[in-house]
Amino acid sequence: MTQRIVLAEDSILLAEGIQRILERAGHDVVAVVDNADALRLADVSDVDLVITDVRMPPGSGDDGLRAALELRQGRPGLPVLVVSQYVAAAYARTMLAEPGGAVGYLLKERVGRVADFLRAVDTVIAGGVVVDPEVVASMFATAALDRLTPRESEVLELMARGASNSEIAASLVVSDAAVSKHVANIFAKLDLPPETENRRVRAILLYLGRVS
């Protein structure tokens, strides 16, 4: 069945590739825009799906995502499929918080798997929810950060700044032993057992993923 789709993507090559995939599958790409302002102005009254990148001009922040969510405010339940280059759990959580389903968050590399991409398109149009497996893994990992105490979060923030345990102890005015205990608790709560390679680096990456 032919579906009417609006595509928002500032990469010309990727936009052309996605449009070609959709049209070969029998869909009608009724508009292609390369910035969030143009997306906000798109007529979606009879559109079956909006596909958008997260980071787009003019701000190159989360402009594309915010524009799509604004369109959903004007037309509740409008199916939206976000296609991003980044594993951003925070953006995925924003999409999943939308009432009524009909949302999806895929990594751009998934577009190359044409069958999977088209299946995601069909699922979102039908009112379902699709989240890239890598994004799901990231969401579970960053959720573990919520288990940290305020002091453990402080220690992890200082770790992310490159501070050693002794430097953390001096900054927080506590003993080295206390810092070591906090670090051990952080590893345990983030499910990073002793045999995990580069536990400190992995903990820091989880923290940076939360604050980015």
N, C-alpha and C positions, 0 to 999 in steps of 0.2 A: 504493500500500500504506500502511495506517495505521501510524504510528510513535508510540510513547509518549514524551513529551517533558516534562522538568522545566525550568521557566523561572525564572531568578533575575534580577530587575530591580527597582530601588528607585524608578524613575519609574513612577507609576501609569499615566499616559497611554501611555508607550512599552510597558509590559508588556501593557496591553490591546490595543494595536495589533499587537504581535507575536503575541499569542495568537489574535487574530482572523485574521491572515494564515495562521497554521499550521492553525487549525481549518477555514478555508475550503478549504485544500489537502487536507483529509481526515485530518489528524493529530490525535492525542489529547493535549492538554496536561493531564497528570495532576496537576501541582502548580505553583503560582506562589508564589514567596517573594520577600520584599523585603529580605532581609539575609543575610549570609554564614553566620551561626550557624544559621539555619533551613535553608540549603542543605546544611550539613554533616549535618543530621539527616534529610535527605530519603532515602527508600527508593529506591535506584537499582538494586535487584537485577534488576528486569525492565524497566528504562528503556532506550530506544533512543538517547537524546540528552539532554545537559544543555546548555542555552543560558544563559550568564551574562554579566553585566557584570563589568568588572575592579574598578572602584572602587565599593564598597558599604559600608553600615553593617555592623558597628558602628564600624570604624576609618576607613572612607572612604579607605583606601589601596588596596592590591591585594587586599583581603579576598575579593572574589568569585573572583578567579583562584586564590588559594591554597586556598579551600574546594573548588573544582572539582578541583584537582590532588590534594587529599587524598582525594576520592571515587575518583579514578582509582587511588590507591594501594590502596584497599580493593577496587576492582574493576578490575584492569588492563585497558586497552584500551577503557574506557568512553568513547564518543564525546563530545567537548566542543567546543562552538562558543562562542568569546568574542566578544561584541559590545560594542565600546568607543567612546566618544566621542573618544578620544585616539589619535594616531599614536604609539604607544609601542613602539619597536623592541625594547627590553629585554623587555617582556612577551611580544612575539611570539616572540623567541628562546627564552624559557622554555617556551612551548607547543611549539615545533618540536623542542625537546630531548626531549620525551616519546617514549618508545619505542612502536612499534606503530602510529603514525599515528592516524587518526580524530580529528584536531584541526583547528580553524580559528580565524582571527582576522579579524574584519570590523569596519569602522567603522560606527557606527550609521546614518550617512547612507545606507549601502548597503541597509539594511532597506527603505527607500522604493522601491528597485528590486526589486519583489516577485519577479520571475522569477529574478534573480540570487541573491537571498536564499534562495529555496526550492531553487535548484540547489546552493547551498553546503550547505544542510541535508542534502540527499540525498547529497552527496559525502562529508561527514564521517561520516554514519551508515554509509555503505558502506565506511568505513575509509580514506578519502582525506584529503588535507590541502588546506586552502583558506586563503590569506593575501591580505588586501586589497592591491590594487596599490600604494596609497599607503604602506602599511606596508612592502611589499617595497622600495620606493624608499628609504624611511627606513633600513631595515636595511643596504642597500648603502652608503648615505652614511655612517652612523655607523661601519660597519666600516672605512672609510678612516681613521678616527681611530687605529686600531691601528698604522698605518704611521708615526705620529709618534714621534720620539725622546723620551726623558724631558724633555729641555730644551725641545723644541718644545711638548710638552704643557704645561709650566710657562708658557711664553709665551702659549699660547692661553688658559689659565686666567686669566691676568692681563688679557688682552684682554677676556675675558668679564666681568671685574670693572669694565671701563670704563677701564682704564689706557691711556695713550698710549704710543707707542714709547719716548719719553724716560723716562717713568715706569717702564716695564718695565725699561729699562736700569739705572736707579737701583736698582730693587728687586733685580735679579739681579746687580748690580755687574759689568756688562759694558758694552761700548761701544754707542752708537746703531747703528753699522754692523752689529754682531753681531746686534742685535735685528732690524734690517731684513732680514738674511739669513735668520734663523729664520722671520720672517713670510712671506717669499717661499717658503721651503720648505714651510711649512704650506699656503699656497694651492696649491702644486703638488701636494702629496700628497692634498689634498682635492678635486682636480680642479676648481679654481676659476681658470681662465685669466684673463689681464689684462682681457679684454673682458667678463668677468662683472660685472654690476652689483652694487654693494655687497658686494664680496668679504669684507670684514672682518665685516660683519653676518652674512652667510651662514655663515662659519666659526664665529662665536660661536653661532649657532643650532644648528649640528651638535653643538657641545660641550655646550650646554645640554640637547639631546635625549638625549645619552649619560648625563648625570649626573642627569636628572630621574627 
